[in-house]
């Protein structure tokens, strides 16, 4: 029993150590591996291509771009709404015709991107 607890504790510690390494790597994203920008670009593209999250997001976007746009916009809007209001928003947007839904989502994404700046 204590062996299982020790394994769980070790796994949890390793996970937290791994996440701190990842966050420090993100903060040092401006550090270049090489003086040659082409080599840096190749390294970044290889890293992105081998990332499961990135490759699955690209596949989802190719398969159904409208649904992917809706997922990205709703992900950013969710913290701003109560659960009832968010459910109403989802229902209203889902009831729109596809072209109107795309226009609304694209405009909402532009608005959200401008808020970041």
N, C-alpha and C positions, 0 to 999 in steps of 0.2 A: 504493500500500500504506500509506504513512504517512497519507494522507488518511483511509483507513478507520479506522486506529488513533486518529486525532485525533477522528473522529466518535464512535467508541465511548467514548473517554475523556470527551468533552464530554457524551455521553448519560448516562454513569455519574455524572458530577459533578452534572448537572441532576437526576437521580433522587434523589441523596442530598440535594441542597438542597431538593427538593420534599418529601421525607419529613421533614426537619427543620422545614420550615414547617408541615407537617401536625401534627407532634407538639407544636409550640408553640401551634398553634391549639387543639388539644385541651386543653392545660393552661390556656388562657384561656377555657374554655367558660362560665365564670361572668360574663364580660364581656358586658354587654347592648348591643345595637346601638341600641335605642331605650328611652326611659323608659316607653313604652306596652307592657305585657306581651302584649297581643293581637298587636301587630306582631312582637314577638320570637317568639311562638308560630308565627305565619304563616311567618316567615323560616326557623325551624327545620324546620317541616313541608315547606316547599318544598325545603330542602337535603336532607332525608331522602328525599323522593320522587324527587329527581333522581339519587340515588346508586344506581349499578347493583347494588352488593352488597346494599343494603337492599331494593331493589325485588325482586331475585331471591330473597332470603330470605323475603320476604312471600309471593311467589308459590309457593315450595316449601312453606311452612307451610300455605297454603290448599289446595294440591293433595294433600298427604299429611302431615297433622299428626303422626301417629305416627312416621313416618320422620324428620321434622324434629326431633322431640323426641329420638329416639334419636341422631341426628347431633350435636345439641348436648351431650347427656350424654356420649357417647363421646369427643367432642373434649376435654372437660374431664377425663375419666378416663384418656385415653391416656398422659399423662406419668407416671402413678402406677404403671403396670404394665409388666412386661417384655413383649417381643413374644409369647412363648409364652402367658403368662397372659392377655394382652389378646385373643389369638385364641380362647382357651378361653371367655373372657367373652362375646365376640361370638357364638360358637356356642351357648352356653347361653341367652343372651337371645333369639337368633333362634329357638330351639326352643320358646320359651314360647308359649302361646296369646295372641292379641292383647290380651285384657283384662288378663291377668296381666303381660304385657310392659309395657302402659301403666302399671299400678299400680307396678311396679318402677322404671320410668324416672321417673315423677313423684316417687316417694319419693326416688330417688337425686338428682334435681335439687333437691329441697327440702333434702336433706342438704348438697349442694355449695353451695347458696346460703347456708345457715346457717354454713358454714365460712368464707365470705368475711367475715362480719360480726364 
